[in-house]
């Protein structure tokens, strides 16, 4: 794990190294979950219905298939891929969750503060055609 040196001017961040076993490259900002085909705590892939609760964090860099790369597991992340919807805007403080068969996060319908590893740091407006884009979030998946 890489712990960023503490500073009063910047947020603390924690990164860990994982192996991309998804079968495709994962872009910077993509959500990642532990892979269960050969579960060893190092292999990751895009979230799937069976691995949504195994969310690791957001890829800190593009990671080629069958290669190792950094995943941010804690702290402020200004580049997380988040998607909006056509009828529900995301507000700062909303809980974000990984999406089945996708590499982005979306707003959780539950806003009770008891679920979720990611909190939206800024608003994301609705759109006629939802699309994943970089947004500020706070990750606590360590």
PyMOL commands that set and color helices and strands:
alter all, ss='L'
color gray80, all
select helices_A, chain A and resi 52-54
alter helices_A, ss='H'
color red, helices_A
select strands_A, chain A and resi 2-3+13-20+31-34+43-45+55-59+68-83+95-98+105-107+118-120+132-140
alter strands_A, ss='S'
color yellow, strands_A
deselect
rebuild
show_as cartoon
